[in-house]
Amino acid sequence: MMEVLKNHQEPFDLLPDEMVVNTLSFIDADTLLNCRLVCKRWRELIDAYVFQEKASRENEYVNNGRGYYSFSKIDSSNIRKLELSWYVFYVICKYDPFNRNLVKNHCGQNQYMHWSITNDHNWWTIEETPEGAPLLPDDPDFDGYTSCFVSTYRLCSKRQNIIFKNYGLNDIVMKALQPEISVSEWYTGRFDCGCKYALRATVHDRNDKLIEQHNYNDILPQWEANIWTKASHSFKNQSNASHLILYHSGVDTQYWAGHYGTKISGSVVKVLLPIKFKWILTGNIVNIHIIMLMENGQTTITTQSSKELLRDIEIYNPKPVIP
């Protein structure tokens, strides 16, 4: 009787790894975190395969079939090949934070929600469609909205604080990926009134210390101001970024009563997912691209199989002879 109990196994333990991975991939992301605590086998399978399998399968139907924003820069068939930790796949499954706009109410479609007015009084107004200027360009930045913020003869300014951890981008993820953060915004003026426009984007760490800042300013002359222009900037290798503050301002240069000043819309802040693929082994051989620095300072790229590379390593680094 004792021998029978000793050799007893749960039915689930008898399933091959492939079936366990497929079954677990249908569980929601948060429950999968708890499943990692069940046993060593489950933790190893979840970390190595389950989250990426889940993300790859769900990419076919999330966002009304458009797929995860985070994977918008690659083909769906390559998701399993990405060199990403299980935790990054978890963040994507739960928050989908990469390659999508993190600015809320970016065209004024919800009045002034999520924006902090930095003047003593809110002098801004919102136009459902731009008046005295062309319609918004046909660009994905606007997500189909047609409205814009408009300043007056008094300086109008506002800002939005984008906290990355609210989208699952905590210190661990940012340090591991060191992603690029892109910032952009569209602006114009009326055909009959000049205006001034200013954009400032500041990246801060968890202690609110300034890491990097970008400033952009433009003056649009009267009779030449009715062309939509896109201001943009990229912050590279942001390993310590905790939040970004997007600030903009506008004012007309003719001091006309009413809202004849700068028109602003399509504010965008995106954290871009770094794309890196795994080495794929086929028959224990993998082709490796080797970048060699030559004496003249130029580089040359060669391709070697893993067997050839190991052979060369042994030639130049022979094993010591043991007497």
Order of alpha helices (4+ residues) and beta strands (2+ residues): alpha-alpha-alpha-alpha-alpha-alpha-beta-beta-beta-beta-alpha-beta-beta-beta-beta-beta-beta-beta-beta-alpha
